[in-house]
Every structure is written in structure tokens, then in C-alpha cells.
């Protein structure tokens, strides 16, 4: 057993099993405390909420609580290992919500027979929480599940594997294009992978200005094109009317390569065919589509990003999902819409252009962080992320009409 594997197992087992627990927020030391906390005192908020359901936000923890829910059908890059095996990941998401945004979170793993069973289960418990974070659910079922729950639930529902990945990718890519002197409307984009993250990334990039006809998406059978008869409705959105069939065909002259597929699938020969000043986001975890050392040895005009923390430009969902929920819950948003996602993109990319504190650089283990090819997206430990992204998201929720309350005065002032 490797040292790192043992360290990871020990981290989850010691000093107590798991990564989260429940803490009390009020006194429970005396008989009077207990009388107020439970019977008979608890009857008073019960009556108040029955009379005015909005009072649930006043008398319970609902407004600061997110459920992280999975069926374990697409755990990390490990595949369909079942609900129970997904629990460490879901606890990890709960840890991140608390650590980075001060949100309480509980993980829920659902065993079900059909997709509709899963939808019904989550819809039935959704009112307990301020928001629902869906996680590690395989495509294409994840699209149906999220859409159905958005329609049925009265709280925001967000599939982070789709939209969190898309938001951070868009923020980093827009900055990379700026550094490389390129325009997203003119850029030729190759996307290797056609699952939930890939489709969400491309759809958000289109909302940021990319042209659908300039996007070439590949699955395990090659280029997705209009003459294929084996495409589901989601892949059909990216069926390009082209005679190109292979990665070599589409990567020739391309400006951008985005990998959300598997390790070592993008070769130095592929990279050498790209246009001048290329951008490569090789986001397969833990092993990218091409190793950064190999890519940078092949092209010295390259901007490179991965999903790993031990290289520059980490595309990491923790840059957005805690703060998106923070902003959404703080204005009691009924949904997380495109306006809120685009606001998060802009807040993240803007922060990367600002000076970075010594504390952040120390936490990142680097001596210098300055906007450019090795720093196109902020580091996860930058404390400004919470205030910047949450405020941008909350303001967008108010502007777009999904907020139920106004933005609190002096909200998220730094």
C-alpha cells in the first residue's frame, strides 16, 4: 500500500470516521433550554411556520443548508460504483461547502431502481434544504434528473459536475484567450469527451460568445457529426456538419483543446498540429489527457491547464460551487439560472487579474502569482472568492427575478 493511499485512508478514518459532524448552535445545558428546544417550546415555531411558511427561514437552519445528493453512477473518474461508495465524495463536498462558504451541508446517497425513483425521492425531501447540489450522476440521465428537479423543486438545484466545471472552464478560458490575443467568437474549439461536463462546458462557452459551428466534439467513436445515427439528444446539439472524422482532422489548426475524457489521449503530435498560441485544458483526473511537462516541451507558445493542484492553472470546481450556493441562498433564489452562472464566470476571471496576497501565495506554495500564462484562474485558497462570486451571483439573482428577498445591506463587503 502506497504512503499516499494510507494517508488518505487514515485521513478519513481518524480521529473519527468521516469528514463531517453536526454541532449545536444554541444552548442545551439546562431544563429550560430543553423545554425551549423541544417540548413544549418547539410548538411555537411550528405554529408560526404553519401560519407563514416563509418563517421556516427565521426559525430553522434551512436557509444555510445544502444537500449533496448522488446515486454513485459516475464517481470521480472511477465509474458506477454505487451510492455507498460515493459517500466519501459527498462528505467531501459537504466539507468544502463549510470550509469555503460557511454553508452547512449533509450528504444523501440514494439507492433506486429507475431514474424517476431518484427524481421522486429528491423532490420529496427538497423542501428540507435551502438548495440541492447533485453530484456524480452519469450522463445522459443527469440531464433528465436535473431538469425534472428544477421544475419540481422550490429551491435551487445545481448539478456541479456540469455547471461548476463549465463555469471555471469558461472563466479560465476567457482569460487564456485574452493572454493569447484571441477572440472566442473566432476560436476553433476541440472538445474530447461528450458527457455531462463536456456538454455543459460547450453550452456555457456558446453563451460566452463561442460559435457552435466552430466546436468539434468527440466521443469514443470519433467526431460527432450530422451523419451519425447513434447520437442521443444531447450529443445531437453538437453534431457538426463536417467531413472530419478523427482527432487529427479536427485538431489541425484548432485554437483550443478541452479534454474531459481520459488519461494520455492527446499526443504531442496532436498538439503540434494546433494553431499558433494554442490553449489546452487537459482536465481528466487524476491523469490529464496530456502531461503538462510533455505539452510544454512540445509547444513553448502554449497555455496549459489541468484539474490537478500540483500544476499551474487548476480547473477546480471549488472556485465556484460553494459561493454560487452562498449567493443563491442569501437571497433565497428559486433557481440558479444562466445570468447567475455568467456572473460567476465574470467574477472569477476578473479576480485573476488583481494582485494576490502573500498569504495566498504561501498557501499555494509559490513565490509569484501574476496574471498571465501560468495564472489565468484564482487559487482556491484566495479568500476574496467567497465575497466576489457570492455577491455577483446574488446580484444576478435579484436582477433576473429569481431572488425572493433583496440583497442585504453591505452584503459581502471585503
N, C-alpha and C positions, 0 to 999 in steps of 0.2 A: 504493500500500500504506500503510495507516494506521500511525502510530507504534507503537500498541499491538501490532498484528499483527507488526510487525518485531521488537519487543521480545520477544514470545512465541516467535517462531521462533529468535531469537538465544539466548534462554534455554535452549532445547532443543538447540541446535547447539554452543554454546560453553561452556567451553573444550574440552569433549569431547562427542560426540554422546550424547544421552540424559541421564537423571537419576540412574541408579544404577550401581554397580560392585561388585565383590567385593573384600573385603580379607582379609588373613591374620590369624588370631587367635593363632598360635603362631610361634615362631622357625623360620626355614628358611634359615639362613645357613651352616651347616657340613655336612660329610658326615654327621656323626652325626645332625643334625636331619633330614636327608633319609632316613636309614636308619630313623628313628623314624616319620617322617610317612608314608613309603611302604614300599617293600620293604627289609628283611624285617619291620620293626616293626609295620606296619599289620595283620599277620596276627593279632596278639594281640587287639585289639578285635574283629576279625572272628570269632575263635573264641568270645570272650566273648558276643557278641550272638547267635551261632548257638545257644549253650547257654542263654542267657537273653535273649529279645528285648527285655525292658524296659531292658537295658543300652544300647540304642541312644540313650536319653536321656542316658546318662552319658558316652558316648564320641563322640557326633556332635552336630551342630547342629540336629537335628530338633526339639528341644523349644523352639527360639526362632525357628522358620522357618515363614512363612506363604506359600502360593502364591496369587497373584492371577490368576484364570483367566477368560477371556472367549472368546466366539466372534464378538464385534463386531456382534451383531444389533440392539443398541439403545445406540449410543454417545452418551452425554450426551443432548442433545436433537437430535442430528444424524441419528439413524436407523441403518439397517442398512448400514454402510459396510465391513463385513468385518473379519476377525481382525487383519490387519496394521495397519489404520487405528486399531484400538483400542489398539495398543501404547503410545503416549504416555500414554494414560489409565491403563493398568495400571502403567506405570512410576511414574506419579504416585501411585497408591495405595501402591506399594512405598515411595516416598519418605515418605509420611505415616506409614506403619507405623513406619519407622525414626525419623523426626523426633519423633513424639509418644509412642511407646511402647517404643522401643528394640528393636523386633522386626525381625529380618532377613526380607526378602521378595523373592521373584522372580516376575516376570510370565510367564505362559504363555498364548499365543494359539493356539486350536485351530481348524483347518480340518476340517470334517466334512460328510458327506452327510445324515445323519439325526440326530435327537435322541438316539437310542440310541447312535450312534457317539460323540457327545460324552460321554455318561454313561460309556460303557465306557472311553474314554480317560482321563477324570479319575479314575475308580475305580481304574484300573490303576496310576496313579502316586501315589495319595493317601498311601500309607504313607511316602513320602519326606519328608513335611512334618508339622508339628505341627498345622496347620489349613488349611482351604481357604476362601478368600474368592472367591465367584462375583461377577461384575461385568458390567454392560452386556449382559445377555441378555434378549431380548424376551419379553413375555407373549403367550400363556399357557405357552409352552414352559418358561419359567424355573421355573414351579411344579413341573412334572413332573421337571425336571432336579434341582432342589434336593431334592425328596422322595426320589427314587431314590438320590441320592448320600448323603443322611443315612442311608438304610437300608443302603447297601453299604459305607460308609467307616467306619473305626475312629478317625477324627479328626473334630473339629467342622467342619461345613460351614455356611456363612453367606452368604446372598445379600444383600449390603449394600444394593442398590437397594430391596429390600423392607424388610428389618428395621432397617437403620441409619436409613433415612428414618422408619420408623414410630416408633422409639424416641425420636429427637429431637423429632419432631412431638408425640408424646404428652407428653413432658416439658414442652415449651413450652406446649402447650395446657392442661394441668392447671394450670400457673401462671397462664396468662391467665384461665382461668375463676375462679381464686381472686381475682385482682385485680378482675375484673368482678363478683364476687359471685354467681357462677352455679354450678350443680351439674351435673356431667357426666351424671348419671342422668336429668336432666330436659331437657338441652340438645337442641335440634333442629339436626342437622348436615347440611350440603350438601357433597358431595364431587364436584368436577368432575374427571373422569378415572376410568378403570376398569382401569388397567394394574397392573403389579406393585406399584408404590409405593402406589397408592390402596388396593388391596385389603388389603395388609399393614397400612397405617395404620389402616384401619377395624377390622380384626380385633383389632389391639392396643388400640385405643380401647375396644372392647367388653370386653376383658379388664380395662381400667381402670375400667369402670363404665358406659360408654355403652350405650344401648338400641338393639338392631338395628333395631327398628321406627321409631326416631327418625332413622335415617340415610337420606338420599336421595342416591343415586349417579347420575351422568350420564356417558354416553359420547357419542360423536359423533352418535348418533341420538336423544339426549334422555334423559329419566329412565328408569332401569332399573326396570321394573315386572313384575308377575307375568303379565301378558297378552302379553308379548313372546315370540316363538318363535325368536329369533336369538341367544340368550344361551349362552355357554359355561358350564361347571360352576362356574367361579369367580365370574362375574358373577351367576349364579343365587342365590348366597348373599346378594346384596344386592338382589334383586328385591322391591320394596316393593309391597304390596297397596294401590294408590292410583289415583285418577283423575288425579293431577297428571302432566303430561307435559313441561313446559318448565322452564327455569331460573327464569323469572319465577314460575311456580306454586310451586316448592319453596323459593325464597329468601324469599318473603314470610313475615315473622315468624320466620325462622331465626336462631339464636344464633351459629352458626359456619359459615364458608365455608372449605373447604380445597381449594386448587387444585393439582393435579399434572397439568396438561394442556398449555396453550399460552399464548402471549402475548396480552394485551388481550382476553380472552374474558369478563371480568367488568366490567360497566359501572358508572358512578356511579349510574345508575338502578336497577340490581340492588342495589347496596349500600344505597341509600336505603330499600329495602323491608324490610331486616333489622330484627330486634327491637332494642330499646334495648341499649346497651353491647355491640355486636357484636364478634366476633373474626374476622379474616381472615388466613389463611395462604395467600398467593399465591406458590407455590413453583416455578412454571415458571422455568427458567433458560435463557439469561441474562435474559430479559424476562418479568416476572411477569404474571399474569392481569389485574392492575390495578396501575398505578404508585402507589407509596406517596404521592407528593405529591397525586395526584388523589384517592386514597381519603381521606386525612386532610383534604383540603379539602371533601370531601362529608360526612364524619361526624367531629365532634370528640369523640365518645364511643367511638371505635374503638381496639382494639389490633390492630396490623398486624405481620405477619412475612413475610419473603421468604426466598429462597435466596441472596440476594446479601450480600456482605461490606460494601458501601458504604451499607447502611441498618441501623438497629437491628433486633434480634431475627432474626439469621440462622439459619435452619434448615439446619444443616450436619452431614453425617454424620460429619465428623472429630471431632465431640464425643463419639462413642461407639465406632465400629468398632475403632480401634486398641486401646482399653482393654478392650473386650469380649474381643478375642483375647488380650490380655495376661493378663487374669484367667483365661480358659479354659485357656490353655497352661500357666500357672503351677501349676495343679492337675491338669494332664493330663486335662481334661474330654473325654469321649467325644462330647459334643454341646453345642450352645448351645440351651437349652430356654427355655420361657416364663418360668420362675422367674428365670432369668438376665437375660432381656430386661427384665422388670418391675423387677428390682433396679437395672438400669442407668437406667431411667426415673426411679426414685426418687432415685438418687444425683445425676443431672444436675439435676433440678428443685430438689433441696434446696440444691445448691451456689449456685444463682442467688439464694438468699435471704441469703447470707453476704456480709460486707464484701469488697471487691475491692482488691487491692494497687495501688499507684501504678504498678508495672511493667506490670501487665495493662492498666490504663487508658492508659498511654503507648503500648503496643503496639497498642491498639485505636484510638488517635487521638482519645480523648475525655477530658473533664475530670471526668466523674462517671459512675459506674455504681451504681445503687441499684435494688433490686427494685421493679418497677412496670411501667407500660405500655410503656416503652422498654427494659426489661431483664427479660425473662422466661426467658431461657436464657443460660448462661455463654458467654463468649467463647472461641474455640478456643485462644487462647494462654494460658489460665489453667492454670498447671502443676499445680493440685490435681486436675484432671480425671483424670489417669492414676491417682493413688493412690486417689481416691474411687470411680471407676467400676470399675477393675480389682478392687479389694478387694470391692466389693459383688457383682460377678459371680462372683468366686472363692468367696466365702462361700455364695452361692446354689447354685453347682455342688456344693459339699460337702453342703449341706442337702438338695438334691434327688436326691442319689445318683449323679450323673454324673461326679464327680471320682474320679480313680484314686489320688491321693495327698492327704494332709492339707494344709491351708494352712500354709505355712512360718511359723515363729515370727517375730513382729514384722513380718509381711508388710505392705508398703506404708505403713509409718508415716511421717507427714509430719514 
